[in-house]
Each structure stands twice: as structure tokens, then as C-alpha cells.
Amino acid sequence: MKRTTSGGTSRRLRYAVPAGLVTVSLFLAACGGGSGDDGDGGNGSSGGAPAADVLDKATGVTTVAFWHAMDGTNAEALDKLVADFNTAKKGKIEVKSTYAGKYDDAITKYKAAIQSKSTPDVIQIYDIGSRFMIDAKQTIPMQSFIDRDKLDVSDLQANITGYYSIDKKLNSMPFNTSMPVLYYNKTLFQKAGLDPENPPQDLAGIRAAAEKLAKKAGGPADYGFGAAIYGWLLEQFIATDGKEYCDQGNGRDGKATKVLFDQPESVEVVKWWQQMVKDGLAANTGRDTKAAQAAFKSGQLAITLESTGQLGGYSKAAKEGGWELGAANYPHIKAGTEGGPIIGGASLWINGESHKDVNKEAAWQFVKFLADKKSQSQWHIGTGYFPISKGALDEPADVDYRKANPLFDVAVKQLEDTKLSKATQGCLLGVMPQARKASEDGLEAALNGTDAQEAMTKAAESLTAQISQYNSSVK
């Protein structure tokens, strides 16, 4: 779930195109062989799961190389889980974890490792790297292990596994998951004469509230609304409207050939945002998410859009600032639409190409451990990420955590109420990082005065050659 400070909420990266798209194309052509095929709805893989007893027959300790993109508090929580697993598997399996850099750095390092045939046994890759990971054909789909073991995965949240699945086949195991929600300052709502228990649910509602909250309209806040110019947020609006971000069924019926963020629904969002800024009801905080977060924490903004990962930071700011925090479902473009938000974050991939069967199996044991309800509860409490396990929410420690942080249940209910569809699964696109940046270019241009339709059309068209080049490089 992003432009990351992976020590806080592993979300947003600054999306530089790694070494240029030509390099990516040449790279894919070089590594696209693998031992699997691209059947089963695009589930490229490097072979299947090994025999279930391969680890039992092994002697000595099998070492699992694990690359991740967590730092700070998240890294501490992850290190604790790794240590717990190693203790439980002492004498049989030892996981050696390595920080591979933030998300973009990690995937760049992974691409180099493919060329040198030195990939780790397990790697954590951000959500929008999924299409590339499938196309590289280096990994074993999780579904291969699940089917081999006839494993009951009903405990896994369907709206989370859905993102990483094609044709109901799970490619990678979700690990750190976040969701977007609407945050608002209840104290400012009260001062403006608004009902703090009735937050806005759509764009019109946000504007109506902002007209009472913003200083320009005589309200108690500098601005009624403000959020970072961040492509992930635009993707959410498209999904809550039940629409797809790219063609070919959001890239799930076949390789996507174009993005759709220049369509009427998303342009409507951009026009709304543009007018809000023009009218002094919304702040243009730019692309720096920390700037938008700081403005909300300080009370300059009454309403913002952010990840569940910011709940802890916002709660602390509210307590220290003497104001009350509210949280609500991510808004719809218009009330009544049946879509819902898309999860963000990252997942775990098991590499098969050039790896021994015993390492593949040891990696699977580690991934299963991290997906377990107790591990997910521990991870949730330690980081604020959404647990992928439904059972994790019933663990006593997790129940206590959510009693202390009741606003988190907004996200729980939002996830449960979101109907899984191709729209809410999100777009699988080989150049998704570039697409997200392009949408930000369009939104930023509009907020700076360019016609909204013109800005978003230009942004979408800027990706045409990149998408075509990527798709032609994939066998």
C-alpha cells in the first residue's frame, strides 16, 4: 500500500522509472523464460510447489533468504516475527532477513538479482509491482502450495487476497495491508455547527461541510479539505464508483493496453478538487504526503484522505492537540454507488527459478507462519497494518488493541462491506508505478489551472507508448 516511509505506513514512494522503460523491456525479454507458462489467467511461474516431504528428508538447517522493505518500527515488528519463527524451527529452518531498501529500491535490486541468478527465497514487493512479478516468471504462485496441501484459506480476508489473485488463483501472500479512509476533526465540525457523528460520504458532502469549515467561508479551519496529490487516492475514487482503472477488466482478463483515468468519473473528481482549491475551500498541499499529514494534525485541514496506517499518528496528534479525531468510510464520487476502496501495501513472493526444492518448502513454511492469525494479530498491533487474517481480529490482544483504538473498526467494517469485483481488486499493469505518477501529473496540472479533462487526457496519453513497449516485451 505507496510512496513509503516504510517505518511508519509503508505506502507512498516517489515513482522514478527504474533505469528507463527500455531497460525494463530488455530485462523482461532476458528473464521471461522461466520454467512455467503464462496460462491460468496470467499466473506466470517458475515451476510448481515441490514435494511436501522434501524438508523432512533434508539434513541440517535450511537457510531462507528474505528481502523486505520495512524499516523503523515496522522493521522491529518484523524482526520479532522472524525471531519467533526461527525459535520455533530451530535446528531445521533459519530465516535471514535483509532490508532491501524502500519499495522501488527493493524491486530494482530484485531485477538485478534475477539477471545474476541470485534472487532471495522470499521477497516483499509492493502491490503495484504485482504485474511485473507475474510477468518475470521467477516465482511459484502461492496457489500451487495451497492446492498441494489442500490448505483451508477461508480465514484469509477475500478482499485482500483478491488483489493478488487472477482467476481465483493466489499469486503471492498478502502481508502488510492498508486501506484508505476519510479522517476528520470532530472538534472543528462542532465549532462549525456540523454534526460530528455525521461525516460526509461523497464529494458533494465534503464540499457542503467545507463551506462551513473553511476560514474563507467564516469557518474555524484554514481549509475544509486537503489531501496530498497522490495517485492512489484517485484510484480509490474510481473504485468506489465501481469503475475500472485500466482496460481488459483492470488487467485481469488480459494485458491492459490503456489507463482509464481520463474517463468522466475520474475527471469529475479532478474538477471537484480543482474548484475546491479555486474557491479557497481546499488546500493544495502538493505531492508531499507529509505536508498534508502535518496540516491535518495541526488543525489547518478539517477533512483529509489517508491510509489506516496513519491512524496512530493522527490519534496521537489529536490527544496532544486537545481535539477529537473522527474516521469514516472512503467517500464515493456520488452517494449510492456500489463500489469500494482498493487495498494497498505489499505481499510475499516465493522464488522458484534457480532455487532448491528444500528452500522453496522452507520459504513456504515461513510465509504460512506470517499469514497465521497469531502472527497477523501481532503484526497488526505492532504496526497498525490491517491483518490479512479474519481470526486475527478475534485474538484477545487484538480485541484489546481495537478497544483502545475504536476508529480502526471503521476500516474493518469498510473492508467487510466492500463487494469484491474487478474494480475493487485494482488494476494489474506492468507500468503501474509510472501510471500512478502520470495521474499525479494530471491532477497537479489541473490544480494549477489547466482544464481538468485536458490535463487527465494528456496524462493518460503519455502512458500509451510505455504500456505498449512493456506488453511487447512480455512473452
Secondary structure by P-SEA (a helix, b strand, c coil): ccccccccccccccccccccaaaaaaaaaaccccccccccccccccccccccccccccccbbbbbbbbcccaaaaaaaaaaaaaaaaaacccbbbbbbbcccaaaaaaaaaaaaaacccccbbbbcccaaaaaaaacccccaaaaaaaaccccccccccccccccccccccccccbbbbbbbbbcaaaaaaaccccccccccaaaaaaaaaaccccccccccccccccccaaaaaaaaaaaccccccccccccccccccccccaaaaaaaaaaaaaaaacccccccccaaaaaaaaaaccccbbbbcccaaaaaaaaaaaacbbbbbbccccccccccbbbbbbbbbbbbbcccccaaaaaaaaaaaaaaacaaaaaaaaaacccccccccccccaaaaaaaaaccaaaaaaaaaaacccccccccccccaaaaaaaaaaaaaaaaaacccaaaaaaaaaaaaaaaaaaaaaacc
